[in-house]
Amino acid sequence: QVQLVESGGGLVQPGGSLNLSCEVSGFSSDYYRIGWFRQAPGKEREGVSCIFMHDRVAYVKESVKGRFTISRDSAKKTVHLQMNNLKLEDTAVYYCAADAVGYVCADYIEGYYDMDYWGKGTLVTVSS
């Protein structure tokens, strides 16, 4: 079965950096997309970024563009979210998710479609 395991969260100062990882297993091909989502206390969950594992085509939400970068390793086993210049408002539980239906990444991140598989999340706290 499909499994997603996030790691890399923690406490960082404003302006600092953090790299999140999502280990993926259970897919029979590379025709699936991995997305990063986040949810802050009292707020709705929002999409952050997404990547198509087959060819690395990616999408980044406007609110984090220029600061966050999504990537995958050459073995197509792990997806990373490199977060730079972190701000207080980036504090949230970050989830990785996966879907093999075949919609473009932007559709998932902007909320038009939901992903089918979800990890348990990793907490990112940005504080002085």
C-alpha positions as CSV (number, residue, x, y, z in Angstrom):
1,Q,0.0,0.0,0.0
2,V,1.0,3.6,-0.4
3,Q,2.9,5.1,2.5
4,L,4.1,8.7,3.0
5,V,6.5,9.6,5.9
6,E,7.4,13.2,6.5
7,S,10.5,14.4,8.4
8,G,12.6,17.5,8.9
9,G,10.3,19.7,10.9
10,G,11.5,21.7,13.9
11,L,12.1,25.1,15.5
12,V,13.8,27.7,13.5
13,Q,14.3,31.5,13.7
14,P,12.8,34.0,11.3
15,G,15.1,34.2,8.2
16,G,16.3,30.6,8.8
17,S,16.1,27.6,6.6
18,L,14.7,24.1,6.9
19,N,14.5,21.1,4.5
20,L,11.5,18.8,4.8
21,S,11.6,15.2,3.4
22,C,8.8,12.9,2.3
23,E,9.6,9.2,1.8
24,V,7.2,7.5,-0.6
25,S,6.5,3.8,-1.1
26,G,3.9,1.7,-2.6
27,F,3.4,3.1,-6.1
28,S,3.9,0.7,-9.1
29,S,5.0,3.5,-11.5
30,D,6.3,7.0,-11.4
31,Y,3.1,8.5,-12.8
32,Y,2.0,10.2,-9.6
33,R,2.4,13.6,-8.0
34,I,3.6,14.5,-4.5
35,G,2.3,17.7,-2.9
36,W,3.1,19.6,0.2
37,F,0.3,21.2,2.2
38,R,0.3,23.0,5.5
39,Q,-2.2,23.9,8.2
40,A,-1.7,26.5,10.9
41,P,-3.8,26.5,14.1
42,G,-7.2,27.9,13.4
43,K,-6.7,28.1,9.7
44,E,-7.7,26.0,6.7
45,R,-5.3,23.7,5.1
46,E,-3.5,25.2,2.1
47,G,-1.5,23.8,-0.8
48,V,2.2,24.8,-0.9
49,S,3.9,23.0,-3.8
50,C,3.7,19.9,-5.9
51,I,5.9,17.8,-8.2
52,F,5.2,15.2,-10.9
53,M,7.6,12.3,-10.2
54,H,7.8,11.2,-13.8
55,D,9.5,14.4,-15.2
56,R,10.0,16.7,-12.2
57,V,7.5,19.3,-13.5
58,A,6.6,21.3,-10.5
59,Y,4.2,24.0,-9.2
60,V,4.8,26.5,-6.4
61,K,2.1,28.6,-4.7
62,E,2.5,32.3,-5.1
63,S,2.6,32.9,-1.4
64,V,5.9,31.0,-1.0
65,K,7.4,31.5,-4.5
66,G,11.0,32.5,-4.4
67,R,11.5,31.1,-0.9
68,F,10.4,27.4,-1.2
69,T,11.7,24.9,-3.7
70,I,10.4,21.4,-4.3
71,S,12.5,18.5,-5.7
72,R,12.8,14.8,-5.9
73,D,15.8,12.5,-5.7
74,S,17.1,10.5,-8.7
75,A,15.7,7.3,-7.3
76,K,12.2,8.7,-7.1
77,K,12.0,7.7,-3.5
78,T,12.1,11.0,-1.7
79,V,10.6,14.5,-2.2
80,H,12.1,17.5,-0.5
81,L,10.8,20.9,0.3
82,Q,13.6,23.4,0.8
83,M,12.3,26.4,2.8
84,N,14.4,29.5,3.0
85,N,13.9,32.9,4.6
86,L,11.3,31.5,6.8
87,K,8.7,33.9,8.3
88,L,6.5,33.7,11.3
89,E,3.4,33.0,9.2
90,D,5.1,29.8,7.8
91,T,4.5,28.1,11.2
92,A,2.2,25.1,10.6
93,V,2.0,21.4,10.4
94,Y,3.3,20.4,7.0
95,Y,1.9,17.4,5.3
96,C,3.0,15.5,2.2
97,A,0.3,13.9,0.0
98,A,0.2,11.8,-3.2
99,D,-2.2,11.2,-6.1
100,A,-2.0,9.1,-9.2
101,V,-5.2,10.2,-10.9
102,G,-3.3,12.5,-13.3
103,Y,-4.4,16.1,-12.8
104,V,-1.8,18.8,-13.1
105,C,0.0,19.9,-9.9
106,A,-1.6,23.4,-10.0
107,D,-5.1,21.8,-9.7
108,Y,-4.2,20.2,-6.4
109,I,-2.4,23.1,-4.9
110,E,-5.0,25.6,-5.8
111,G,-7.8,23.4,-4.3
112,Y,-9.6,22.1,-7.4
113,Y,-8.9,18.5,-6.6
114,D,-7.9,16.6,-3.5
115,M,-5.0,14.1,-3.1
116,D,-5.8,10.5,-2.1
117,Y,-2.9,9.6,0.3
118,W,-1.6,11.6,3.2
119,G,1.2,11.5,5.7
120,K,0.9,12.3,9.4
121,G,2.6,15.6,9.1
122,T,5.7,17.3,10.6
123,L,5.6,20.5,12.7
124,V,7.5,23.6,11.6
125,T,7.7,26.4,14.1
126,V,9.2,29.8,13.2
127,S,9.9,31.8,16.3
128,S,12.5,34.1,17.9
